[in-house]
């Protein structure tokens, strides 16, 4: 692994399965990384971060961790790895960390998540979306278990999700991640990248809860797989209505990758099992609204959204 000379300062908001893994990789490679942690703060301050991975696990015995953003330095890149259900906290979390030219990188699922953040940070600062193709779970305080895959597709947000190309800043961030072994897909069209990720998130995250199943059970069961493919067809139809065509090759590759993926309990299934609020609005509700605006029939997506909304309301509790 190539080690970096610290030049770009990173803040990680959310030191869980995603933020904990990628932030730890950046620090291990030599980046200046500052972690915000709430429930794990005392443990991480004392014991650091532990990452188990088939690529080679490691422990960071000492990390720069904070219980409040008020004690963190201003950073060049602020990585938001919170669930979208916590985005209402960003109004207070982001301002103390921003420089005049900070970039906010949202490692989040769903649709339309950048719009509000762009309004918060202003026109002079860049907002990027990152779609993480990774199987990773938080298995204990400060303890991340990386199981499979790790690539991120990063695209820059522009007003109304116009294709923004590849800026110098996006390239620089991509190179930081690549230097520590994280493959980066440079997306010149963030909206298309988000629809491509929804092709997987909508069927497999949603059905993992409704069917009480892992990814391998769903992909190898004929009826569950057919239901997944029906949902994929609906998502493709919505994306096409917004001039984002996703071709058969992309779908075939995604399904093939899921077939070979190690058995995985999705993040949404884990949220449901731990009675945490699921990301129903960002992943299912916003695409459903987009479909209705264009008059695209999506009966299976609508049924899935209704079921998940019901389960969210009766099972979730505040995680404090």
C-alpha positions as CSV (number, residue, x, y, z in Angstrom):
1,X,0.0,0.0,0.0
2,X,1.3,3.5,-0.9
3,X,1.5,5.8,2.1
4,X,0.5,9.4,1.7
5,X,2.0,12.5,3.0
6,X,-0.8,14.2,4.9
7,X,-2.1,17.1,2.7
8,X,-5.9,17.0,2.6
9,X,-7.6,16.9,6.0
10,X,-10.6,14.6,6.2
11,X,-13.5,14.6,8.7
12,X,-15.6,11.5,9.0
13,X,-19.1,12.0,10.3
14,X,-20.4,8.6,11.4
15,X,-17.8,6.1,12.5
16,X,-19.8,3.0,11.6
17,X,-19.7,0.3,9.0
18,X,-19.0,2.7,6.2
19,X,-17.3,5.8,7.8
20,X,-15.3,3.6,10.2
21,X,-14.0,1.4,7.4
22,X,-13.1,4.1,4.8
23,X,-11.8,6.5,7.4
24,X,-9.6,3.9,9.0
25,X,-8.2,3.0,5.6
26,X,-7.4,6.7,4.9
27,X,-5.6,7.0,8.2
28,X,-3.7,3.8,7.8
29,X,-2.4,5.2,4.5
30,X,-1.2,8.4,6.0
31,X,-4.1,10.8,5.6
32,X,-5.0,13.3,8.4
33,X,-8.4,12.0,9.5
34,X,-10.7,13.2,12.2
35,X,-13.6,11.0,13.4
36,X,-16.9,12.1,14.9
37,X,-18.3,9.3,17.1
38,X,-21.2,9.4,19.6
39,X,-22.0,6.1,21.3
40,X,-18.5,4.7,20.6
41,X,-16.5,7.8,21.6
42,X,-15.1,6.5,24.9
43,X,-14.1,3.1,23.5
44,X,-12.5,4.6,20.3
45,X,-10.6,7.2,22.3
46,X,-9.1,4.5,24.5
47,X,-8.8,1.5,22.1
48,X,-8.8,3.0,18.6
49,X,-10.4,1.3,15.6
50,X,-10.2,-2.4,14.6
51,X,-10.9,-3.5,11.0
52,X,-11.3,-7.1,10.1
53,X,-11.0,-7.7,6.3
54,X,-10.2,-10.5,3.9
55,X,-7.8,-7.9,2.4
56,X,-5.9,-7.9,5.7
57,X,-7.2,-6.6,8.9
58,X,-5.5,-4.0,11.0
59,X,-5.9,-2.0,14.2
60,X,-5.4,1.8,14.7
61,X,-4.5,2.1,18.4
62,X,-4.8,5.8,18.3
63,X,-7.2,7.9,16.2
64,X,-8.3,11.6,16.4
65,X,-11.9,11.1,17.6
66,X,-14.4,13.6,19.0
67,X,-17.7,13.5,20.7
68,X,-18.7,16.9,19.2
69,X,-17.9,18.8,16.0
70,X,-17.3,21.9,18.2
71,X,-13.9,20.4,19.1
72,X,-12.9,19.2,15.6
73,X,-10.7,21.2,13.2
74,X,-12.0,22.6,9.9
75,X,-11.5,20.1,7.2
76,X,-10.9,20.1,3.4
77,X,-13.2,17.0,2.8
78,X,-16.1,16.2,5.1
79,X,-17.2,12.7,4.6
80,X,-20.8,12.2,5.6
81,X,-21.3,8.5,6.5
82,X,-24.5,8.9,8.5
83,X,-27.7,7.2,7.5
84,X,-30.0,9.6,5.6
85,X,-32.4,9.4,8.5
86,X,-29.9,11.5,10.5
87,X,-29.4,14.2,7.8
88,X,-31.4,16.7,9.8
89,X,-28.4,16.9,12.1
90,X,-26.2,18.2,9.3
91,X,-27.5,21.8,9.8
92,X,-25.5,21.8,13.1
93,X,-22.8,19.3,12.2
94,X,-21.4,20.8,9.0
95,X,-20.9,24.6,9.7
96,X,-18.1,24.2,12.3
97,X,-16.1,22.0,9.9
98,X,-16.3,24.0,6.8
99,X,-13.5,26.1,5.3
100,X,-14.2,28.5,2.5
101,X,-13.5,25.8,-0.1
102,X,-14.5,22.5,1.7
103,X,-15.9,19.6,-0.2
104,X,-18.7,17.6,1.3
105,X,-18.7,13.9,0.2
106,X,-22.0,12.1,1.0
107,X,-21.4,8.3,1.3
108,X,-25.1,7.7,1.4
109,X,-27.8,5.6,-0.4
110,X,-31.0,6.9,-2.0
111,X,-32.1,9.7,-4.3
112,X,-31.9,13.5,-3.9
113,X,-29.7,13.5,-0.8
114,X,-27.3,16.2,-2.2
115,X,-29.9,18.9,-2.7
116,X,-30.4,19.9,0.9
117,X,-26.7,19.7,1.6
118,X,-25.8,21.9,-1.3
119,X,-28.2,24.6,0.1
120,X,-26.6,24.3,3.5
121,X,-23.0,24.7,2.4
122,X,-23.5,27.4,-0.3
123,X,-22.4,27.9,-3.9
124,X,-18.6,28.2,-3.2
125,X,-18.3,24.7,-1.8
126,X,-18.5,21.5,-3.7
127,X,-20.9,18.7,-2.8
128,X,-20.3,15.1,-4.1
129,X,-22.1,11.9,-3.8
130,X,-20.4,8.6,-3.2
131,X,-22.1,5.2,-3.9
132,X,-20.4,2.5,-1.9
133,X,-20.3,-1.0,-3.3
134,X,-19.2,-2.8,-0.1
135,X,-20.3,-5.4,2.3
136,X,-19.3,-4.1,5.7
137,X,-20.9,-4.3,9.2
138,X,-20.1,-2.7,12.6
139,X,-19.9,-5.7,14.9
140,X,-18.9,-3.9,18.2
141,X,-17.7,-0.6,19.5
142,X,-15.0,0.7,17.2
143,X,-14.9,-2.7,15.5
144,X,-15.7,-3.0,11.7
145,X,-16.0,-6.2,9.8
146,X,-15.4,-5.8,6.1
147,X,-16.6,-8.8,4.2
148,X,-16.5,-8.1,0.5
149,X,-16.1,-5.5,-2.2
150,X,-15.1,-1.8,-1.4
151,X,-15.3,0.3,-4.5
152,X,-17.0,3.8,-4.5
153,X,-18.5,5.6,-7.4
154,X,-18.0,9.3,-6.8
155,X,-19.8,12.0,-8.8
156,X,-20.1,15.8,-8.3
157,X,-23.4,17.4,-7.7
158,X,-24.6,20.2,-10.0
159,X,-28.0,22.0,-9.8
160,X,-30.8,19.8,-10.9
161,X,-28.4,16.9,-11.2
162,X,-26.9,18.1,-14.5
163,X,-23.9,16.0,-15.4
164,X,-20.9,17.8,-13.9
165,X,-17.9,15.9,-15.4
166,X,-14.8,15.1,-13.5
167,X,-13.3,18.1,-11.6
168,X,-9.8,18.5,-10.3
169,X,-11.1,18.2,-6.8
170,X,-12.9,15.0,-7.5
171,X,-9.8,13.6,-9.1
172,X,-7.7,14.5,-6.1
173,X,-10.1,12.9,-3.7
174,X,-10.2,9.8,-5.9
175,X,-6.5,9.5,-5.8
176,X,-6.4,9.7,-2.0
177,X,-8.8,6.8,-1.8
178,X,-7.0,4.8,-4.5
179,X,-3.6,5.3,-2.8
180,X,-5.0,3.4,0.2
181,X,-6.4,0.6,-1.9
182,X,-10.0,1.7,-2.4
183,X,-11.1,1.4,-6.1
184,X,-12.9,4.6,-7.3
185,X,-15.3,4.9,-10.2
186,X,-15.3,8.4,-11.4
187,X,-18.9,9.2,-12.4
188,X,-19.4,12.2,-14.7
189,X,-23.2,12.0,-14.1
190,X,-24.1,11.6,-10.4
191,X,-27.8,11.1,-11.1
192,X,-27.1,8.1,-13.3
193,X,-24.8,6.7,-10.7
194,X,-27.5,7.0,-8.1
195,X,-30.0,5.2,-10.3
196,X,-27.5,2.4,-10.9
197,X,-27.0,1.9,-7.2
198,X,-30.8,2.0,-6.6
199,X,-31.0,-1.0,-9.0
200,X,-29.4,-3.0,-6.1
201,X,-30.6,-1.1,-3.1
202,X,-34.3,-1.2,-3.8
203,X,-34.7,-4.9,-4.4
204,X,-32.1,-6.4,-2.1
205,X,-32.2,-4.0,0.8
206,X,-36.0,-3.8,0.8
207,X,-36.7,-7.5,0.2
208,X,-34.1,-8.6,2.8
209,X,-36.4,-7.0,5.4
210,X,-39.8,-8.2,3.9
211,X,-38.5,-11.8,3.2
212,X,-36.2,-12.0,6.3
213,X,-33.5,-13.1,4.0
214,X,-29.8,-12.7,3.2
215,X,-28.5,-11.8,-0.3
216,X,-27.5,-15.3,-1.2
217,X,-31.0,-16.6,-0.2
218,X,-32.7,-14.1,-2.4
219,X,-30.5,-14.3,-5.5
220,X,-30.6,-18.1,-5.6
221,X,-34.3,-18.5,-5.0
222,X,-36.3,-18.4,-8.3
223,X,-39.3,-16.5,-7.1
224,X,-37.3,-14.1,-4.9
225,X,-34.9,-13.5,-7.8
226,X,-37.8,-12.9,-10.2
227,X,-39.3,-10.4,-7.8
228,X,-35.9,-8.6,-7.6
229,X,-35.7,-8.5,-11.3
230,X,-39.2,-7.1,-11.6
231,X,-38.2,-4.3,-9.2
232,X,-35.1,-3.7,-11.2
233,X,-37.2,-3.3,-14.4
234,X,-39.3,-0.6,-12.6
235,X,-36.2,1.3,-11.4
236,X,-34.8,1.2,-15.0
237,X,-38.1,2.6,-16.3
238,X,-38.0,5.5,-13.9
239,X,-34.4,6.3,-14.6
240,X,-35.1,6.2,-18.4
241,X,-37.9,8.8,-17.9
242,X,-35.2,11.1,-16.5
243,X,-32.9,10.4,-19.5
244,X,-30.6,8.1,-17.6
245,X,-30.6,4.8,-19.5
246,X,-29.1,1.8,-17.7
247,X,-28.3,-0.9,-20.2
248,X,-28.6,-4.7,-19.9
249,X,-24.8,-5.1,-19.3
250,X,-25.0,-3.1,-16.1
251,X,-27.9,-5.2,-14.8
252,X,-26.3,-8.5,-15.7
253,X,-23.0,-7.5,-14.0
254,X,-24.9,-6.4,-10.8
255,X,-26.8,-9.7,-10.7
256,X,-23.6,-11.7,-11.3
257,X,-21.8,-9.8,-8.6
258,X,-24.6,-10.6,-6.2
259,X,-24.5,-14.3,-7.1
260,X,-20.8,-14.4,-6.0
261,X,-21.2,-12.1,-3.0
262,X,-20.5,-13.6,0.4
263,X,-23.8,-14.2,2.3
264,X,-24.7,-10.8,3.6
265,X,-27.3,-9.3,5.9
266,X,-28.0,-5.9,4.4
267,X,-27.7,-2.7,6.3
268,X,-31.4,-2.2,6.2
269,X,-32.1,-5.7,7.6
270,X,-29.7,-5.0,10.4
271,X,-31.4,-1.7,11.1
272,X,-34.8,-3.5,11.2
273,X,-33.5,-6.2,13.5
274,X,-32.0,-3.6,15.9
275,X,-35.2,-1.6,15.8
276,X,-33.5,1.4,14.2
277,X,-35.3,3.6,11.7
278,X,-34.8,2.4,8.2
279,X,-33.9,4.6,5.2
280,X,-37.3,4.2,3.6
281,X,-37.8,7.7,2.3
282,X,-34.4,8.2,0.6
283,X,-34.2,4.7,-1.0
284,X,-37.9,4.0,-1.8
285,X,-40.0,7.1,-1.2
286,X,-38.0,9.5,-3.4
287,X,-37.8,7.2,-6.4
288,X,-41.5,6.5,-6.1
289,X,-42.2,10.3,-6.1
290,X,-40.0,10.6,-9.2
291,X,-42.0,7.8,-10.9
292,X,-45.3,9.5,-10.2
293,X,-44.1,12.8,-11.5
294,X,-43.4,11.1,-14.8
295,X,-46.4,8.9,-14.8
296,X,-44.4,5.7,-14.7
297,X,-46.3,2.7,-13.2
298,X,-44.3,1.0,-10.4
299,X,-46.8,-1.4,-8.6
300,X,-44.1,-3.5,-7.0
301,X,-42.0,-0.6,-5.8
302,X,-45.1,1.0,-4.4
303,X,-46.1,-2.2,-2.5
304,X,-42.6,-2.5,-1.2
305,X,-42.6,1.1,0.0
306,X,-46.0,0.6,1.7
307,X,-44.8,-2.5,3.6
308,X,-41.5,-0.9,4.7
309,X,-43.3,2.3,5.8
310,X,-45.6,0.2,8.0
311,X,-42.7,-1.8,9.5
312,X,-40.7,1.5,10.1
313,X,-43.6,3.0,12.0
314,X,-44.3,0.1,14.3
315,X,-40.9,-1.2,14.9
316,X,-38.4,1.7,14.9
317,X,-37.3,3.5,18.0
318,X,-34.9,6.5,18.4
319,X,-31.3,5.3,18.6
320,X,-30.4,8.4,20.7
